[in-house]
Amino acid sequence: MLSKNQIKWVHSLELKKNRKKEGLFVAEGPKVVGDLQRAGYVARALFSTTERPNAQLITDDELRKLSFLQHPQEVLAVFEIPKTSQFSIPNCEATTLNSKLLTLNSSLSLALDGVQDPGNLGTIIRIADWFGIETIYCSEDTADCYNPKVVQATMGSLAHVHIVYTNLEALLQSAHCPIYGTLLDGQNIYQQELSSEGIIVMGNEGNGISPAIRQLITHKLLIPNYNPSSETAESLNVAIATAITCAEFRHR
């Protein structure tokens, strides 16, 4: 039987301060939980409405009490946050920075500058996974990747993409690779030469790329509006813009 303390404990992990203190996060659903387990994430607790190895068997009603979802999906797990998590935010010391720059300079990566919406972040992680981008560098004010809404939106891709929270400005200042950014004063992305290595910067939902980071962009890109003669949306959702941009890079 599920106890009130267990419910209280799981619900406490909805808050970032508690996830940081406990070093734990919540994942739900067979797909997400299974992918994280296969990737080596350690489950501190596992609750399931069906027989499952090492899981506490609970009823559908008990799962509804535990879950953060409107429609719970059979299993809920509490996982340990990996030691190389965003809660050990590097201050760009030489050795740490050099290891990151090796990745930056030899592959295609994403950088998120103040992305706030958990749904957007989760979707971007999923997009990165789909397009074979293994690392996402996040500014320190980007949403927490272990927020339950983010974890759910990744649909298991959190297990396949390395998320690094860092001083993004310092990281980009020391990078020796192309730094791309989508900007309104950029050049048509479909007419530009795109490299197979470098970093793609995506900005905040409302304000775009911050002025400090904007100064570090070496290649300004624009996703063109194909209906300029009539009223259209002012901008694209950041996750949609990320998908279009990544697709064009991989298309080349």
RAQUI-V445429 format. One record per pair of residues at least 24 apart in sequence whose C-alpha atoms are under 8 Angstrom apart, sorted by the first residue. I is the first residue (numbers start at 0). J is the second residue. D is the distance in Angstrom with one decimal. If there is no record, write none. Layout:
i->I j->J d->D
i->I j->J d->D
This chain:
i->0 j->57 d->6.6
i->1 j->57 d->6.8
i->1 j->61 d->6.7
i->6 j->64 d->7.0
i->6 j->65 d->5.5
i->9 j->65 d->6.7
i->9 j->77 d->7.5
i->10 j->65 d->7.0
i->10 j->67 d->8.0
i->13 j->146 d->6.7
i->13 j->147 d->6.5
i->14 j->146 d->7.7
i->15 j->143 d->7.4
i->15 j->146 d->7.1
i->19 j->86 d->6.5
i->22 j->79 d->5.9
i->22 j->80 d->5.3
i->23 j->77 d->6.5
i->23 j->78 d->5.5
i->23 j->79 d->4.5
i->23 j->80 d->5.2
i->24 j->77 d->5.6
i->24 j->78 d->5.4
i->24 j->79 d->6.5
i->24 j->80 d->6.5
i->24 j->145 d->6.0
i->24 j->146 d->7.5
i->24 j->147 d->7.4
i->25 j->75 d->7.2
i->25 j->76 d->5.8
i->25 j->77 d->4.6
i->25 j->78 d->6.2
i->25 j->145 d->7.7
i->25 j->147 d->6.0
i->25 j->150 d->7.9
i->26 j->75 d->5.9
i->26 j->76 d->5.3
i->26 j->77 d->6.5
i->26 j->78 d->7.4
i->26 j->147 d->6.6
i->26 j->150 d->6.3
i->26 j->151 d->6.8
i->27 j->66 d->7.7
i->27 j->71 d->7.6
i->27 j->72 d->6.7
i->27 j->74 d->5.9
i->27 j->75 d->4.4
i->27 j->76 d->6.3
i->27 j->151 d->6.9
i->28 j->71 d->7.4
i->28 j->72 d->4.7
i->28 j->73 d->6.1
i->28 j->74 d->5.2
i->28 j->75 d->6.3
i->29 j->72 d->7.1
i->29 j->73 d->6.9
i->29 j->74 d->6.1
i->30 j->154 d->6.9
i->30 j->155 d->6.4
i->31 j->150 d->8.0
i->31 j->151 d->7.2
i->31 j->154 d->5.5
i->31 j->155 d->4.2
i->31 j->156 d->7.9
i->32 j->74 d->7.6
i->32 j->75 d->7.3
i->32 j->76 d->6.6
i->32 j->155 d->7.3
i->33 j->155 d->7.9
i->34 j->155 d->5.4
i->34 j->156 d->7.8
i->34 j->158 d->6.2
i->35 j->155 d->6.6
i->35 j->157 d->7.6
i->35 j->158 d->5.1
i->38 j->158 d->5.8
i->38 j->159 d->7.4
i->40 j->78 d->6.5
i->40 j->79 d->6.8
i->40 j->80 d->7.8
i->40 j->81 d->7.4
i->41 j->78 d->5.6
i->41 j->79 d->5.6
i->42 j->76 d->6.4
i->42 j->77 d->5.7
i->42 j->78 d->4.3
i->42 j->79 d->6.3
i->43 j->76 d->7.6
i->43 j->77 d->5.5
i->43 j->78 d->5.5
i->43 j->79 d->6.5
i->44 j->76 d->5.7
i->44 j->77 d->5.1
i->44 j->78 d->7.1
i->45 j->74 d->7.4
i->45 j->75 d->6.1
i->45 j->76 d->4.4
i->45 j->77 d->6.5
i->46 j->74 d->5.7
i->46 j->75 d->5.2
i->46 j->76 d->6.2
i->47 j->73 d->5.7
i->47 j->74 d->4.3
i->47 j->75 d->6.5
i->48 j->73 d->5.4
i->48 j->74 d->6.5
i->49 j->73 d->7.1
i->67 j->147 d->7.4
i->84 j->162 d->7.5
i->84 j->163 d->7.1
i->84 j->164 d->7.8
i->85 j->143 d->7.9
i->85 j->162 d->7.4
i->85 j->163 d->6.1
i->85 j->164 d->5.0
i->85 j->165 d->7.9
i->88 j->139 d->8.0
i->88 j->163 d->8.0
i->88 j->164 d->5.8
i->88 j->165 d->5.7
i->89 j->164 d->7.5
i->89 j->165 d->5.7
i->89 j->166 d->7.6
i->90 j->165 d->6.9
i->90 j->166 d->6.7
i->91 j->165 d->7.4
i->91 j->166 d->7.0
i->91 j->169 d->7.0
i->91 j->170 d->7.0
i->96 j->170 d->7.0
i->100 j->170 d->7.8
i->100 j->173 d->7.7
i->100 j->174 d->6.0
i->100 j->175 d->7.8
i->103 j->174 d->7.0
i->103 j->176 d->7.1
i->103 j->196 d->7.5
i->103 j->197 d->5.9
i->103 j->198 d->6.6
i->104 j->174 d->7.2
i->104 j->175 d->6.4
i->104 j->176 d->5.4
i->104 j->196 d->6.5
i->104 j->197 d->6.0
i->105 j->196 d->5.7
i->105 j->197 d->7.3
i->106 j->195 d->6.7
i->106 j->196 d->4.3
i->106 j->197 d->6.2
i->107 j->132 d->6.3
i->107 j->195 d->6.1
i->107 j->196 d->4.4
i->107 j->197 d->5.0
i->107 j->198 d->5.7
i->107 j->199 d->7.7
i->108 j->132 d->5.8
i->108 j->133 d->7.0
i->108 j->134 d->5.5
i->108 j->135 d->6.0
i->108 j->136 d->7.7
i->108 j->196 d->7.6
i->108 j->197 d->6.4
i->108 j->198 d->4.7
i->108 j->199 d->6.3
i->109 j->134 d->6.7
i->109 j->135 d->4.7
i->109 j->136 d->6.2
i->109 j->198 d->5.4
i->109 j->199 d->4.8
i->109 j->200 d->6.0
i->109 j->201 d->7.6
i->110 j->135 d->5.6
i->110 j->136 d->4.5
i->110 j->137 d->5.6
i->110 j->138 d->7.8
i->110 j->167 d->7.8
i->110 j->198 d->6.6
i->110 j->199 d->5.9
i->110 j->200 d->4.6
i->110 j->201 d->6.2
i->111 j->135 d->7.3
i->111 j->136 d->6.3
i->111 j->137 d->4.8
i->111 j->138 d->6.2
i->111 j->141 d->7.0
i->111 j->200 d->5.9
i->111 j->201 d->5.1
i->111 j->202 d->6.0
i->111 j->203 d->7.8
i->112 j->137 d->6.4
i->112 j->138 d->5.3
i->112 j->140 d->7.8
i->112 j->141 d->6.6
i->112 j->167 d->7.5
i->112 j->200 d->7.0
i->112 j->201 d->6.1
i->112 j->202 d->4.7
i->112 j->203 d->6.0
i->112 j->208 d->6.2
i->112 j->209 d->7.1
i->112 j->212 d->7.9
i->113 j->137 d->7.6
i->113 j->138 d->6.0
i->113 j->139 d->7.6
i->113 j->140 d->5.3
i->113 j->141 d->4.4
i->113 j->142 d->7.5
i->113 j->202 d->6.2
i->113 j->203 d->4.9
i->114 j->140 d->7.6
i->114 j->141 d->4.9
i->114 j->142 d->6.3
i->114 j->201 d->8.0
i->114 j->202 d->6.3
i->114 j->203 d->4.6
i->114 j->204 d->6.3
i->115 j->140 d->7.7
i->115 j->141 d->5.5
i->115 j->142 d->4.9
i->115 j->203 d->6.8
i->115 j->204 d->7.1
i->116 j->142 d->6.6
i->116 j->204 d->7.8
i->117 j->142 d->6.1
i->117 j->143 d->7.6
i->117 j->144 d->7.7
i->117 j->146 d->7.1
i->117 j->148 d->5.8
i->117 j->149 d->4.8
i->117 j->152 d->8.0
i->118 j->148 d->6.3
i->118 j->149 d->5.7
i->118 j->152 d->5.9
i->119 j->149 d->7.9
i->119 j->237 d->7.0
i->119 j->238 d->5.5
i->120 j->144 d->7.2
i->120 j->149 d->6.2
i->120 j->152 d->8.0
i->120 j->238 d->7.5
i->121 j->148 d->7.5
i->121 j->149 d->4.3
i->121 j->150 d->6.3
i->121 j->151 d->7.2
i->121 j->152 d->4.5
i->121 j->153 d->4.5
i->122 j->149 d->7.9
i->122 j->152 d->5.7
i->122 j->153 d->5.7
i->122 j->238 d->6.3
i->123 j->153 d->7.8
i->123 j->238 d->5.5
i->123 j->241 d->6.9
i->123 j->242 d->7.6
i->124 j->153 d->5.9
i->124 j->156 d->6.4
i->124 j->157 d->6.6
i->124 j->160 d->6.9
i->125 j->152 d->7.7
i->125 j->153 d->4.9
i->125 j->154 d->7.0
i->125 j->155 d->7.9
i->125 j->156 d->5.2
i->125 j->157 d->7.4
i->126 j->241 d->7.6
i->126 j->242 d->6.1
i->127 j->160 d->7.3
i->127 j->245 d->7.8
i->128 j->156 d->6.0
i->128 j->159 d->6.5
i->128 j->160 d->6.2
i->130 j->245 d->6.8
i->130 j->246 d->7.2
i->130 j->249 d->7.2
i->132 j->160 d->7.3
i->133 j->159 d->7.1
i->133 j->160 d->4.9
i->133 j->161 d->6.0
i->134 j->160 d->5.7
i->134 j->161 d->4.7
i->134 j->162 d->5.9
i->134 j->163 d->7.4
i->135 j->160 d->7.3
i->135 j->161 d->6.3
i->135 j->162 d->5.0
i->135 j->163 d->6.2
i->136 j->162 d->6.1
i->136 j->163 d->4.8
i->136 j->164 d->5.9
i->136 j->165 d->7.0
i->136 j->167 d->7.3
i->137 j->162 d->7.2
i->137 j->163 d->6.0
i->137 j->164 d->4.7
i->137 j->165 d->6.2
i->137 j->167 d->6.7
i->138 j->164 d->5.8
i->138 j->165 d->5.6
i->138 j->166 d->5.9
i->138 j->167 d->5.1
i->139 j->164 d->5.7
i->139 j->165 d->5.8
i->139 j->166 d->6.5
i->139 j->167 d->7.7
i->167 j->212 d->7.9
i->168 j->211 d->7.1
i->168 j->212 d->6.0
i->171 j->215 d->6.9
i->172 j->215 d->6.9
i->177 j->217 d->6.2
i->177 j->218 d->7.0
i->178 j->215 d->7.3
i->178 j->216 d->5.2
i->178 j->217 d->5.2
i->178 j->218 d->6.1
i->179 j->216 d->5.8
i->179 j->217 d->6.2
i->179 j->218 d->4.8
i->179 j->219 d->6.0
i->179 j->220 d->6.9
i->180 j->208 d->7.9
i->180 j->213 d->7.8
i->180 j->216 d->6.0
i->180 j->218 d->6.5
i->180 j->219 d->5.3
i->180 j->220 d->5.8
i->181 j->219 d->6.0
i->181 j->220 d->4.7
i->181 j->221 d->5.4
i->181 j->222 d->7.2
i->182 j->207 d->7.9
i->182 j->208 d->7.8
i->182 j->219 d->6.1
i->182 j->220 d->5.9
i->182 j->221 d->5.7
i->183 j->220 d->7.9
i->183 j->221 d->6.0
i->184 j->219 d->7.3
i->184 j->220 d->7.8
i->184 j->221 d->7.0
i->185 j->218 d->7.9
i->185 j->219 d->4.4
i->185 j->220 d->4.3
i->185 j->221 d->4.6
i->186 j->219 d->6.1
i->186 j->220 d->4.8
i->186 j->221 d->5.1
i->187 j->220 d->6.0
i->187 j->221 d->4.8
i->187 j->222 d->6.1
i->187 j->223 d->6.2
i->188 j->220 d->5.3
i->188 j->221 d->5.5
i->188 j->222 d->5.9
i->188 j->223 d->7.8
i->188 j->244 d->7.9
i->188 j->247 d->7.8
i->189 j->222 d->8.0
i->189 j->247 d->7.4
i->193 j->248 d->6.2
i->193 j->251 d->7.2
i->194 j->248 d->7.4
i->195 j->248 d->7.2
i->195 j->249 d->7.8
i->201 j->237 d->7.1
i->201 j->241 d->7.0
i->202 j->237 d->7.3
i->203 j->237 d->7.6
i->204 j->236 d->7.0
i->204 j->237 d->6.1
